[in-house]
Amino acid sequence: MPSLTQILSEQLTAGPLPFAQVMELALYHPEHGYYGAGPRRIGRKGDFFTSVSVGPLFGKLLAMQAIQEWQTLGETEDFTIIEQGAHDGQLAEDVLSALEGRPLRYLIVEPNARYREVQAKRLGDRVQWVESLAALQSGPLHAFFLCNELPDAFPVHLVRWSGTQWQELFVTAAFQFVPGEFSCAELAEETKQLPTDLAPGHTLEINLAMLAWIRELANAAFHGTIFIADYGLDAEEFHTDSRASGTIRRYKQHHLDERILDDLGESDLTTHINFTRLIDEATRHGLVQRDYDLQGRLLGRLAMPWLKSLEGQPLDAATMRQFNSLTHPAFMGRSFRCLILEKPAH
Ligand SMILES: C[S@@+](CC[C@H](N)C(=O)[O-])C[C@H]1O[C@@H](n2cnc3c(N)ncnc32)[C@H](O)[C@@H]1O
C-alpha cells in the first residue's frame, strides 16, 4: 500500500499545494492520516501527554464546573455536556464518573466513524453522538461545551513575511516550501491584520479552521458555557524573534521538532492557537468572555470550592500528583491556557 508521502508526491507533480491541504491529509487522511484510522495512544506510551492522560482529575474538575452550570440554569432536564475531540473517550469517562449519578446528558461531536466505535465500546449508552457542530443548531437548548486540545489539531495555513509582503507557503513535489499568492481571499484578509515590522522570513500559522469552528459553535442552539483548553499564545507573543519559525511542530514518541514535512501521517502535527484571534472572533459572533487565563491559575480557581470542601483532609498522593501536573507552571500550568465563554441561546 502506498504511503501518504507517495500519494502526495503524485498529487504534487501537478503543482505545489497550500500547506493547509498537506496538513489536512497528514492528520485526517482516512487510512494514512495520523488521526485517520482510529485513536492512537496518548500518554507515556504514545507520542505526547495531554491533561486527560495525566489522570481523572481534569475530568473531575470539568464535571464539577458542568454541575455548577446545570444548577445555574435551573437543573433543566435537557442540560447536556457536549464534548468535541473526544478521542478514545477517556475524558468522557472521567467526567461521567465524577457526575456521581446526576442526570446530565453527554453528547460527543465526532465526525470519524472509527472513533465513534471506540468511544461506544468504552462508554456504551451513557453518551450520544452527532457527526458535526451543524447538528447542534436544532438542540440541545442548555449545555456545557468542552474540548481539550482540539483547535491545535486543525490544519493551518502558513504565511511568511518577505520583508515587503506576507505570502502563503506551498509544498512542492520535492517536499520543500515555496512562497506564492494566497490560495483564498479569507487568508489574504487575515494577513491584513498582521504586523509588517517583522524580520524577513518570520513565519506564522493562520488557523482559518479554528475561526470557522468558533463561528459554527456560536450558531448552536444552546444557552450555556464553552470551555476550551489548549496550548496557545496571545497575538503579540507570535511576533517575537524567538517565534520567527512559527509554532508548528511535529511530535513523535515525546520528541518534538520542526521537520514538519518528514514522515507525513506518522507523527502528530500541531500548532499553538492564537487566543487573541479566537476571543476576537468569538465575541464578534455573540459569545462573551467570562474567563481566560493560564491553565494553572484557571483550574486552581475551578478547584477551589472542592479543595475547601475537603476541610483540611489531605489529597491522596495520586490526586496530588495530577493536580501538580495540571497546574504547576513547570508542567502544564503555564503552557496551556483555558478560555471560558458564555453563550446566549441562538
Ligand atoms: C490532540 S488530540 C486531543 C485528544 C483529547 N481531547 C485529549 O485531550 O486527550 C486532538 C483530537 O481532536 C480530534 N479532532 C480533530 N478535528 C476534529 C473535529 N472537527 N471534530 C471532532 N474531533 C476532532 C482528533 O481526532 C483528535 O482525537
The ligand as a MOL file (V3000), in Angstrom:
LIG
                    3D

  0  0  0     0  0            999 V3000
M  V30 BEGIN CTAB
M  V30 COUNTS 27 29 0 0 0
M  V30 BEGIN ATOM
M  V30 1 C -4.5510 16.3640 20.3240 0
M  V30 2 S -5.8900 15.2450 20.2390 0 CHG=1
M  V30 3 C -6.6730 15.5400 21.8220 0
M  V30 4 C -7.4730 14.3750 22.3040 0
M  V30 5 C -8.1750 14.5530 23.6650 0
M  V30 6 N -9.1070 15.6470 23.6330 0
M  V30 7 C -7.1850 14.7340 24.8010 0
M  V30 8 O -7.0750 15.8380 25.2860 0
M  V30 9 O -6.5340 13.7560 25.1900 0 CHG=-1
M  V30 10 C -6.9660 16.0250 19.0950 0
M  V30 11 C -8.2480 15.2630 18.8110 0
M  V30 12 O -9.1560 16.1080 18.0910 0
M  V30 13 C -9.8470 15.3090 17.1370 0
M  V30 14 N -10.4540 16.1920 16.1370 0
M  V30 15 C -9.8520 16.9710 15.2200 0
M  V30 16 N -10.7600 17.6360 14.4850 0
M  V30 17 C -11.9830 17.2810 14.9650 0
M  V30 18 C -13.3240 17.6370 14.6330 0
M  V30 19 N -13.6050 18.5070 13.6520 0
M  V30 20 N -14.3420 17.0830 15.3430 0
M  V30 21 C -14.0730 16.2180 16.3480 0
M  V30 22 N -12.8260 15.8260 16.6960 0
M  V30 23 C -11.7930 16.3590 16.0180 0
M  V30 24 C -8.7750 14.3680 16.6380 0
M  V30 25 O -9.3310 13.2320 16.0160 0
M  V30 26 C -8.0760 14.0100 17.9550 0
M  V30 27 O -8.7380 12.9300 18.5640 0
M  V30 END ATOM
M  V30 BEGIN BOND
M  V30 1 1 1 2
M  V30 2 1 2 3
M  V30 3 1 2 10
M  V30 4 1 3 4
M  V30 5 1 4 5
M  V30 6 1 5 6
M  V30 7 1 5 7
M  V30 8 2 7 8
M  V30 9 1 7 9
M  V30 10 1 10 11
M  V30 11 1 11 12
M  V30 12 1 11 26
M  V30 13 1 12 13
M  V30 14 1 13 14
M  V30 15 1 13 24
M  V30 16 1 14 15
M  V30 17 1 14 23
M  V30 18 2 15 16
M  V30 19 1 16 17
M  V30 20 1 17 18
M  V30 21 2 17 23
M  V30 22 1 18 19
M  V30 23 2 18 20
M  V30 24 1 20 21
M  V30 25 2 21 22
M  V30 26 1 22 23
M  V30 27 1 24 25
M  V30 28 1 24 26
M  V30 29 1 26 27
M  V30 END BOND
M  V30 END CTAB
M  END
